[in-house]
Amino acid sequence: MTEKRCLYCETLYVPYGRQAKRQKVCGAAECVAKHKRALARRWWAARPERRQARNEKKRIWANKCDYWREYRTQNAAYTSRNRSQSRTRMQERRELEAVLRRPVEYLDGLKAPGGQMFANQDLLAKNIEEEPGATRMFANQDLLNQRLDGTLRYLKAQAVFANFRSIDGGGVSKVK
């Protein structure tokens, strides 16, 4: 009998005689479980009305037995951590959306006081001289870091929302 390569671990295996033609994975429990999950995902994706009906039944059950309220009271630490993470995530998203609403103005705001996009040693020295009591010993890196952080925030916003637009099919982002 010829050997086949497992879809998941990619090892060679000899298929079981009766199922040789349709067997896709080796006999390892992990590979069989992965394949079973993949088949189930495909089955549910092909039947959205069944998934919707199943989810509705689960929702009714959860409401009837007050599952989520009980879960939140029994797992207070998890709940507060999740809420905190959600707040942080939403705040980040709002900031990124603000950057993308006015990208030109945002990038112009990153310019150094002299109108230059990137700071050089002379410009840094001027900023130090403007501060009362500051000595011109070494150039201050804060200005460079501020410009770099702002530029990176803009690029991150571009990447995040470009992914959402590609999922939507090139249209306006549905993320709010």
Beta strands, then each sheet from edge to edge (+ up, - down):
strand 1: 4-5
strand 2: 12-13
sheet 1: 1+ 2-
end
